[in-house]
Structures are given as C-alpha cells and as structure tokens.
Amino acid sequence: MSFTNVIQFLEKIAPLAGLSKKEIAALQKPNKVLKAELTVNGKNYPAYRIQFNNARGPYKGGIRYHPEVSEDEVKSLAFWMTIKTAVTDLPFGGGKGGVTVNPKKLSKKELEELSRAYVRAFYKNLGPDVDIPAPDVYTTPEIMGWMLDEYQKLLGKKAPAFITGKPLELGGSKVRDIATALGGVFVLEQAVKRTGLKKKTVAIQGFGNAGMNMAQLLAERDYTIIAVSDSKGGIYEAKGLDIEEVIKVKETKGSVSEYAKATKISNEELLESDCSILIPSALSGVITKENAQKIKAKIILELANGPTTPEADEILSARKTLVLPDILANAGGVTVSYFEWVQNKKNESWSEQEIKKKLQEKMDSAFGQIWDEFSDGKKSCGKYDKDHISAERCDSFHISSFRTAAYVLALKKIVAAGKNKKLI
Ligand code: NAD
C-alpha cells in the first residue's frame, strides 16, 4: 500500500476511534526517516530505516531486502508495525527498514558485507531500548546474526536484545519458526469458539513457512484440511488430506500439486472451495471484488499480509463473513520476537511450553479486546445516528467489521500513550 493510501485509510478510520484533527495529524507523520547509500563491491544500494511512532515503546520492525524497496513502501510498513504492536499490546512502537537490492544477485560474502554496512549506517539510531530490527522479506536468521555481531563490535559489548529473529545459539527464541502459524491457530480457535462454528473444514492457500505450519498444527487438532496449494497449483479432498504425506510430497517433488491421492485444483478454485475456514497464506490481493461473492467460508484468517482488497472486504463484511485481519492473525511472529527481546534483556531462556503458553495468552487477550470493541461498535451506530449523523451515513460511521474494530482499538491505544507522554 502506498503511503498516500495509508493516509486515506487513517482519515477514514480515525473518526471511528473518536480522534481529533490534531491527533490524526500527529499519527500521519513518521518521527524519523533515516537514509543511507550502502556500498558493496563498488555498487551503491539505497537503504532506509523509518521510525514511525514510539509512543508505546521502542520502535520495532523488520528489515526487507528487495529490488522494489522504496522510501514510500518502508514508510507504509513502519506505520503498519505501529498498528500491529498496538493490537497485540506489545510494549513497542513501529518502525521498518529496507535496502533496494536483489539479494539473489549477491554472493554470500556480499550479502554479509551489505548487512554489516546497514548496521554501520544506522547503529547510532538503533538499540535494545530505541529501535529493534528483525527479519522480513529475504532477510534470514543468519543475516540477523551478522548484524548483531557488527553492532556488538561497534558498541564493544554484548547486546543480544539489539535484534530479534537470531539463530538460537546467538540468543534467538524457541518457537520462532512456527510462531506466525501458532499465533494464527490461537486466533482461529477464539473465533470458532465465539461464533460457535461446528463444521471445521479448512482450505489453505500457500504452503511455505506460514501455510505449511498452519496445515500441520490444525491437522493435529480437530480440523479437516480439505485443500492446500502453492505457486504451482492446489489439491482437494473432501474427506480431508493426510497433511504429513502432503508435506513429504512437497519436500521431495517441490509442489503439493504432485500429491496423487487428491483432485487437482487451481488457486482460484481453492479460494472458492466448499470450506468453512479459508486461510490465505501466500500473496497479497488474492481476495478481490470478483471472487469475494463466491467465497463460501464463514471465517477467513489472513495469515498472509494484505490478502483481501478493500472492495472485497466490504463485500465480505456485508455477507457477514468473519475476516480475522492480518494485523492480528499473523502477529504471532512479532509476539515471539517480543519474547526473544525479553529473554535477552533478562538473560533467560524460556522453554517451548512456556513460550507457547505466553503466546496463547497474548493472542487470546488481543482477540477478546477486539471482539468487545466490535460488539460495542455495532451497538454505537444508534448513538451516532441520533447525536451526530443522518441515518444514510450511519453505515459508514459504525464499526462494520472485526478488522475495523482492530484498527480502532490500535489507534486509541497509540493516541492514549502519545498523550500520556505529551507527544500529542
Ligand atoms: P514462504 O516464501 O515461506 O511461502 C510462500 C508460499 O506461497 C509458498 O508455498 C509458495 O509456493 C506460495 N505461493 C507463491 N505464489 C503463489 C500463488 N500465486 N498462489 C498460491 N501460492 C503461492 O512465505 P511465508 O513466510 O510462508 O509467508 C507467506 C505470507 O505470510 C506472506 O504474505 C508473508 O508476508 C506472511 N507472513 C509471514 C510470516 C512468517 O513468519 N513467515 C509472518 C507474518 C506474515
């Protein structure tokens, strides 16, 4: 999403959170835009660190390596991190980093040099209590390890809480590898419980870190996975797929579509399949105004970032499909990143069981807060109608979806913290 769209979005949602013009204006501007040119083997790569808002705590956000990284994109992503950390009640603000580079064209040595150069360029503005980076698109735990090493050299002391998503042996956290999917499971369990959904048939688009772990975790519980897919196509079996067998096929033959004991389907067919729960876990913008009408699922869990277009969202909301938005559904990753930071600061190492329990508590609590906001928001329409606006405008003035409730809640928390610190 472009930053212009972020501003438009904010202007649309903020009145629902009861924000004043002054408060909205304060939320529209990043605190700091840091830029540098990183030189590796005579070539220059533009690099950014954008610190959007720290009203609720140190800036937190990943570093992305991609040829299409731009200042505008990093700014939007830094804004979304501010919202995401607020939704899950993590004591962080939002930031994001990026380098405009195609990492696939760099040797491993060049990649290491680029990563170290990034830290040298920005380290004075980073730190465990200031701004804590993490992995994002095309940045790995190994890269986090190089960045940590460079930071500690510059600082002359150990500081593992400088960065999260590190390898375990450098102070990384257990459960990080499945954190996004497991957080999604907890969110889904809450939604199933509160809506009373009985038939739990699931279709998952994407079979990478997020989608495959999700399939495995749900299959271990009492869910029937009827369809999965990857970039080469999908498979469908009404009685339920044997996920362990599908994983073996994916690992040996490269695609789930090679699995012979199920019907082959396209990615489009998967979205419209006869499931009660749909989990987009691959690309953004796959649920559109063209296919939203045909989606049969009662619950959509957005494990991918931005899988639903705004037009599709309105259609789904009118059809009473419960869309669990990305800012909550895939926040398990940043939540375990927070646990990693706490463990590093306290010089502790928590057990897998302890982390899973804490993750469930965080996700359940975030879900509950949004659910309450959503229920109250629906009721508040009458009040707005009577006191402020005409009946025709009522629809656009009440909290019409669980997604809107999540944004409203996040904005309220950020503004309250900003006022408390006299930042607004
Ligand atoms: P990944 O690269 O591990 O897997 C992506 C999967 O999507 C692969 O199976 C790929 O084959 C499939 N895919 C690609 N093009 C497709 C297409 N046209 N149709 C269907 N499937 C297609 O990536 P990931 O880490 O699993 O991330 C997936 C999504 O989840 C992204 O939107 C990402 O931003 C989001 N997400 C991931 C994490 C995480 O911790 N992994 C955290 C937050 C958000």
Boltz pocket constraint, residues with backbone or C-beta under 6 A from the ligand:
constraints:
  - pocket:
      binder: B
      contacts: [[A, 176], [A, 180], [A, 205], [A, 206], [A, 207], [A, 208], [A, 209], [A, 210], [A, 211], [A, 229], [A, 230], [A, 231], [A, 232], [A, 267], [A, 281], [A, 282], [A, 283], [A, 284], [A, 303], [A, 304], [A, 305], [A, 330], [A, 333]]
      max_distance: 6.0
